[in-house]
Amino acid sequence: MVATEYNSPQTILDNLHSAVIVIGENLQIVCMNPAAEMLFHISNKRASRKNIRKLIIKEPEFFDRLEQSLITTHPYNVYDDQLHIHNKQTIDVDYSVSPIQYTDNGKCLLLEFTRLKPQHRILHEESILGQYEAGKSLLRGLAHEIKNPLGGIRGAAQLLERELQDDNNRQFTQIIINETDRLKNLLDRMVGPRSLPTKSNINIHKVLEHVRHLVAAENDQITILADYDPSIPELHADESMMIQIILNITRNAVTAISAINNENGKIVFKTRTQRNFNIGPKSYPLVARIDIEDNGGGIPADLQEKIFMPMITGHAEGTGLGLSIAQSLAQQHNGIIEFTSKQKKTVFTLLLPIKTNND
């Protein structure tokens, strides 16, 4: 097979709109176009002359194919692949590799990448939001129907209490009043917070450290580690609500670890950024990703589809409100909480848009 000949890399880049990287015989990057700069989070200037192994990492099969293509001059396509890149992120892509010949640079490869929409994540996100909204709608109607008779019971108990002369009998009306108040408060918590967030610029790592020290003081048998990206900008968010979200998820993680009596219980707080990332139907230029990982027993399969619904819990002493409230607070910040779970590795991920100068 004869490789197609071009006069310069720029000729190719000017005629392609997908992410393109040109590499030489030693797998050094010759050039890349703006779409590739965005996909791989690196400028053409910084990437130039680097070995592509510095850009795409931990992918021996990927490199073997490139080297084979240079030798045989055979093009090839790969579909629905996941690549690990230098900034510790992964990208889902289709890509093609085409041998080319430059008059100045010798034998090269043209790599053309098309980023895939993470359909599985979109479907999972829609499922989370769908079951959450269905549960909230049901609870709003239920709470309204229950609160009306509760108000009548409380009012009747107060009237009865005024008629009673004996303090011993009044203790029973107090029990009725206190229990109706408790049920009303429970219903309010089930429906979720009503107050609007009071937003200001906050450091998410300050929030995480506050929760980390608080939970560590309550549970000295569990190690809580931090893996932070210090370059994350400040978030425009309600600090107390952020604390509540992180605290609710972390306490769930503690419960999951304690349930299996794990003597090496560990929770990891991890922060990263995601660029050009979708939360629900909207795309954001920059998103904060906060992972809370534990090595507990995992979420039972029969609970995973409804874990964010109020009153759903896998623990005998749980109220089933912590994750529901956390999801509600996240949504008030245009964010979402997702999760993956298996035995000894459950990761809850809080995704929050970061306000940029263009917003």
C-alpha positions as CSV (number, residue, x, y, z in Angstrom):
1,M,0.0,0.0,0.0
2,V,1.3,3.5,-0.9
3,A,0.8,6.1,1.8
4,T,-0.9,9.4,0.7
5,E,1.6,12.3,0.5
6,Y,0.9,15.8,1.7
7,N,3.1,18.9,1.8
8,S,2.5,19.9,5.4
9,P,0.6,18.8,8.5
10,Q,-1.4,22.1,8.4
11,T,-2.9,21.0,5.1
12,I,-4.6,18.1,6.8
13,L,-5.7,20.0,9.9
14,D,-7.3,22.8,7.9
15,N,-9.7,20.3,6.3
16,L,-10.8,18.3,9.3
17,H,-13.1,19.3,12.1
18,S,-12.6,16.3,14.4
19,A,-9.8,15.9,16.9
20,V,-6.6,15.2,14.9
21,I,-3.0,14.4,16.1
22,V,-0.1,13.7,13.7
23,I,2.7,11.6,15.1
24,G,6.1,10.6,13.7
25,E,8.0,7.3,13.4
26,N,9.2,7.6,17.0
27,L,5.6,8.2,18.2
28,Q,6.5,11.9,18.9
29,I,3.7,14.4,18.3
30,V,4.2,16.5,15.2
31,C,1.1,18.6,15.6
32,M,-2.5,18.6,16.7
33,N,-5.6,20.7,15.9
34,P,-7.7,22.8,18.2
35,A,-10.3,20.1,18.6
36,A,-7.6,17.7,19.8
37,E,-6.3,20.4,22.2
38,M,-9.7,20.5,23.8
39,L,-10.2,16.7,23.9
40,F,-6.8,16.1,25.5
41,H,-6.6,19.2,27.6
42,I,-3.2,20.3,26.3
43,S,-2.0,22.9,23.8
44,N,-0.4,22.1,20.5
45,K,2.7,24.0,21.7
46,R,3.1,22.0,24.9
47,A,2.3,18.7,23.2
48,S,4.6,19.2,20.2
49,R,7.6,16.8,20.2
50,K,6.3,14.9,23.3
51,N,5.9,11.1,22.9
52,I,2.2,10.3,22.6
53,R,2.8,8.0,25.6
54,K,2.9,11.2,27.7
55,L,-0.6,12.1,26.4
56,I,-2.3,8.8,26.4
57,I,-1.2,6.6,29.3
58,K,-1.5,3.0,30.4
59,E,-2.7,1.8,27.0
60,P,-0.1,-0.8,25.7
61,E,-2.4,-2.2,23.1
62,F,-3.0,1.3,21.7
63,F,0.8,1.9,21.3
64,D,1.3,-1.6,19.8
65,R,-1.2,-0.9,17.1
66,L,0.4,2.4,16.3
67,E,3.8,0.9,15.9
68,Q,2.4,-1.9,13.8
69,S,0.7,0.6,11.5
70,L,3.9,2.5,11.0
71,I,5.6,-0.8,9.9
72,T,2.9,-2.1,7.7
73,T,1.4,1.2,6.5
74,H,-2.1,-0.3,7.0
75,P,-4.8,2.1,8.3
76,Y,-7.3,0.8,10.9
77,N,-10.3,1.9,12.9
78,V,-11.3,1.3,16.5
79,Y,-14.8,1.8,17.8
80,D,-16.2,2.5,21.3
81,D,-12.8,2.5,23.1
82,Q,-11.9,4.1,26.4
83,L,-8.5,5.8,26.7
84,H,-6.7,7.0,29.9
85,I,-5.2,10.4,29.3
86,H,-2.5,12.4,31.1
87,N,-4.7,14.4,33.5
88,K,-6.1,11.2,35.1
89,Q,-9.4,11.3,33.1
90,T,-10.7,8.8,30.7
91,I,-12.4,9.6,27.3
92,D,-14.8,7.4,25.3
93,V,-13.9,7.6,21.6
94,D,-14.0,6.1,18.1
95,Y,-10.7,6.7,16.3
96,S,-9.0,6.0,13.0
97,V,-5.3,5.7,12.3
98,S,-4.0,6.5,8.7
99,P,-0.4,6.3,7.6
100,I,0.7,9.4,5.7
101,Q,3.9,10.6,4.1
102,Y,5.3,14.2,4.6
103,T,8.0,15.5,2.3
104,D,9.9,16.9,5.3
105,N,8.9,14.7,8.2
106,G,9.0,11.2,6.7
107,K,6.6,8.5,7.6
108,C,3.8,9.6,10.0
109,L,0.4,8.6,11.3
110,L,-2.7,10.7,11.3
111,L,-4.9,9.9,14.4
112,E,-8.5,11.2,14.1
113,F,-10.7,10.9,17.3
114,T,-14.4,11.3,17.6
115,R,-15.6,11.6,21.2
116,L,-18.6,9.5,22.1
117,K,-21.5,10.7,24.1
118,P,-21.4,8.6,27.3
119,Q,-24.9,7.1,26.6
120,H,-24.7,4.8,29.6
121,R,-24.1,7.8,31.9
122,I,-26.9,9.8,30.3
123,L,-29.3,6.9,30.8
124,H,-28.1,6.4,34.4
125,E,-28.5,10.1,35.1
126,E,-32.0,10.1,33.7
127,S,-32.9,7.1,35.8
128,I,-31.6,8.8,38.9
129,L,-33.5,12.0,38.2
130,G,-36.7,10.2,37.1
131,Q,-37.0,8.0,40.2
132,Y,-36.1,11.0,42.5
133,E,-38.7,13.2,40.9
134,A,-41.3,10.5,41.0
135,G,-40.6,9.9,44.7
136,K,-40.7,13.6,45.5
137,S,-44.0,14.1,43.7
138,L,-45.6,11.1,45.5
139,L,-44.3,12.4,48.9
140,R,-45.6,15.9,48.4
141,G,-49.1,14.6,47.8
142,L,-48.8,12.2,50.7
143,A,-47.4,14.8,53.1
144,H,-50.3,17.2,52.3
145,E,-52.9,14.4,53.0
146,I,-51.2,13.5,56.3
147,K,-50.6,17.0,57.6
148,N,-54.2,18.0,57.5
149,P,-55.4,15.3,60.0
150,L,-52.3,15.8,62.0
151,G,-53.2,19.4,62.5
152,G,-56.7,18.4,63.6
153,I,-55.3,15.9,66.1
154,R,-52.9,18.4,67.5
155,G,-55.6,21.1,67.8
156,A,-57.9,18.7,69.6
157,A,-55.2,17.6,72.0
158,Q,-54.5,21.3,72.9
159,L,-58.2,22.0,73.5
160,L,-58.5,18.8,75.6
161,E,-55.4,19.9,77.6
162,R,-57.1,23.2,78.6
163,E,-60.1,21.3,80.0
164,L,-58.0,18.9,82.2
165,Q,-57.3,19.9,85.8
166,D,-55.1,16.9,86.6
167,D,-51.4,17.3,85.6
168,N,-51.0,13.5,85.4
169,N,-53.6,13.5,82.6
170,R,-52.0,16.4,80.8
171,Q,-48.9,14.3,80.2
172,F,-50.9,12.2,77.8
173,T,-52.0,15.2,75.8
174,Q,-48.4,16.4,75.7
175,I,-47.4,13.0,74.3
176,I,-50.1,13.4,71.5
177,I,-48.9,17.0,70.8
178,N,-45.2,16.0,70.7
179,E,-45.7,13.0,68.5
180,T,-47.8,15.0,66.0
181,D,-45.0,17.6,65.9
182,R,-42.4,14.8,65.4
183,L,-44.4,13.3,62.5
184,K,-44.9,16.8,60.9
185,N,-41.1,17.4,61.1
186,L,-40.5,14.0,59.6
187,L,-42.8,14.8,56.7
188,D,-41.1,18.1,56.1
189,R,-37.7,16.4,56.0
190,M,-39.1,13.8,53.6
191,V,-40.3,16.4,51.2
192,G,-36.9,18.1,51.4
193,P,-35.5,21.6,52.2
194,R,-37.6,24.6,51.2
195,S,-35.1,27.3,51.8
196,L,-33.2,28.8,48.8
197,P,-29.5,28.5,48.8
198,T,-27.5,31.5,50.0
199,K,-24.6,31.4,47.5
200,S,-21.1,32.9,47.8
201,N,-17.7,31.9,46.5
202,I,-16.4,29.0,48.6
203,N,-13.5,26.6,48.6
204,I,-14.8,23.1,48.2
205,H,-11.6,21.7,49.9
206,K,-12.4,23.7,53.0
207,V,-15.9,22.1,53.1
208,L,-14.3,18.6,52.6
209,E,-11.8,19.2,55.3
210,H,-14.4,20.4,57.7
211,V,-16.5,17.2,57.1
212,R,-13.4,15.0,57.2
213,H,-12.3,16.2,60.6
214,L,-15.9,16.0,61.9
215,V,-16.5,12.5,60.8
216,A,-12.9,11.4,61.9
217,A,-13.7,12.7,65.4
218,E,-16.9,10.6,65.5
219,N,-15.3,7.4,64.1
220,D,-11.6,6.9,65.0
221,Q,-11.6,3.4,63.6
222,I,-12.0,4.6,60.0
223,T,-9.3,6.3,57.9
224,I,-10.4,9.2,55.8
225,L,-7.9,10.1,53.1
226,A,-7.8,13.2,50.8
227,D,-6.7,13.3,47.1
228,Y,-7.4,16.9,46.1
229,D,-6.8,18.9,42.9
230,P,-5.6,22.2,44.3
231,S,-6.3,24.0,41.0
232,I,-10.1,23.7,41.3
233,P,-11.5,27.3,41.3
234,E,-13.9,28.4,44.0
235,L,-17.5,27.3,43.6
236,H,-20.5,29.7,43.8
237,A,-22.5,27.7,46.3
238,D,-24.2,27.7,49.7
239,E,-21.5,26.5,52.1
240,S,-23.8,25.0,54.7
241,M,-25.7,23.0,52.0
242,M,-22.4,21.7,50.6
243,I,-21.4,20.6,54.1
244,Q,-24.8,18.8,54.4
245,I,-24.4,17.0,51.1
246,I,-20.8,15.8,51.9
247,L,-21.7,14.9,55.5
248,N,-24.8,12.9,54.5
249,I,-22.8,10.8,51.9
250,T,-19.9,10.3,54.2
251,R,-22.0,9.2,57.1
252,N,-23.6,6.7,54.8
253,A,-20.2,5.4,53.9
254,V,-19.3,5.1,57.6
255,T,-22.5,3.0,58.1
256,A,-21.6,0.8,55.2
257,I,-18.1,0.1,56.5
258,S,-19.4,-0.5,60.1
259,A,-22.0,-2.9,58.8
260,I,-19.4,-5.4,57.6
261,N,-17.1,-4.8,60.6
262,N,-14.2,-3.8,58.3
263,E,-11.2,-3.2,60.5
264,N,-9.4,-1.6,57.6
265,G,-12.3,0.8,56.9
266,K,-11.3,3.6,54.5
267,I,-13.0,6.6,52.9
268,V,-11.3,8.7,50.2
269,F,-12.3,12.2,49.3
270,K,-11.1,13.0,45.7
271,T,-11.6,16.2,43.7
272,R,-11.0,16.7,40.0
273,T,-12.4,19.0,37.2
274,Q,-14.2,18.0,34.0
275,R,-14.2,20.2,30.9
276,N,-17.1,20.5,28.5
277,F,-19.2,18.2,30.7
278,N,-23.0,17.6,30.6
279,I,-25.1,17.6,33.8
280,G,-28.6,16.6,32.7
281,P,-29.4,18.3,29.4
282,K,-27.0,21.2,29.9
283,S,-23.3,21.4,29.0
284,Y,-20.9,23.3,31.2
285,P,-17.4,24.4,30.2
286,L,-16.1,23.4,33.7
287,V,-17.5,21.1,36.3
288,A,-16.2,20.1,39.7
289,R,-16.2,16.4,40.4
290,I,-16.1,15.3,44.1
291,D,-15.8,11.6,44.7
292,I,-16.4,9.9,48.0
293,E,-15.2,6.3,47.9
294,D,-15.6,3.7,50.7
295,N,-14.6,0.1,51.0
296,G,-17.8,-1.0,52.7
297,G,-20.2,-3.8,51.7
298,G,-21.7,-1.9,48.7
299,I,-25.3,-1.0,47.9
300,P,-27.6,-4.1,47.4
301,A,-28.6,-4.5,43.8
302,D,-32.3,-4.3,44.7
303,L,-31.8,-0.8,46.2
304,Q,-29.6,0.7,43.5
305,E,-32.5,1.8,41.3
306,K,-34.2,3.7,44.1
307,I,-31.4,4.7,46.5
308,F,-32.2,8.4,46.2
309,M,-35.9,8.0,47.0
310,P,-37.0,9.1,50.5
311,M,-37.4,6.4,53.1
312,I,-35.3,3.9,51.1
313,T,-32.4,2.5,53.2
314,G,-30.4,-0.7,53.5
315,H,-29.7,-0.2,57.2
316,A,-32.1,-1.1,60.0
317,E,-31.5,2.1,61.9
318,G,-31.5,4.4,58.9
319,T,-34.2,6.9,58.0
320,G,-33.6,6.8,54.3
321,L,-33.5,10.6,54.1
322,G,-29.8,11.4,53.9
323,L,-29.3,10.7,50.2
324,S,-32.7,12.1,49.2
325,I,-31.8,15.4,50.9
326,A,-28.3,15.5,49.5
327,Q,-29.7,15.0,45.9
328,S,-32.2,17.8,46.5
329,L,-29.5,20.2,47.7
330,A,-27.2,19.3,44.7
331,Q,-30.1,20.0,42.3
332,Q,-30.5,23.4,43.8
333,H,-27.0,24.1,42.6
334,N,-27.7,22.7,39.1
335,G,-25.7,19.6,40.1
336,I,-26.3,15.9,40.5
337,I,-25.1,13.0,42.6
338,E,-24.3,9.7,40.8
339,F,-22.8,6.5,42.2
340,T,-21.2,3.2,41.3
341,S,-21.2,0.3,43.8
342,K,-19.7,-3.1,44.2
343,Q,-18.4,-5.1,47.1
344,K,-15.7,-3.0,48.9
345,K,-15.9,-0.2,46.4
346,T,-18.7,2.3,46.4
347,V,-18.2,5.8,44.9
348,F,-20.6,8.6,45.2
349,T,-19.8,11.4,42.8
350,L,-21.1,15.0,43.3
351,L,-20.9,17.0,40.0
352,L,-21.3,20.8,40.3
353,P,-20.9,23.5,37.6
354,I,-18.1,25.9,38.2
355,K,-18.9,29.5,37.3
356,T,-16.6,30.8,34.6
357,N,-16.0,34.3,33.2
358,N,-18.2,33.4,30.3
359,D,-21.2,32.4,32.4
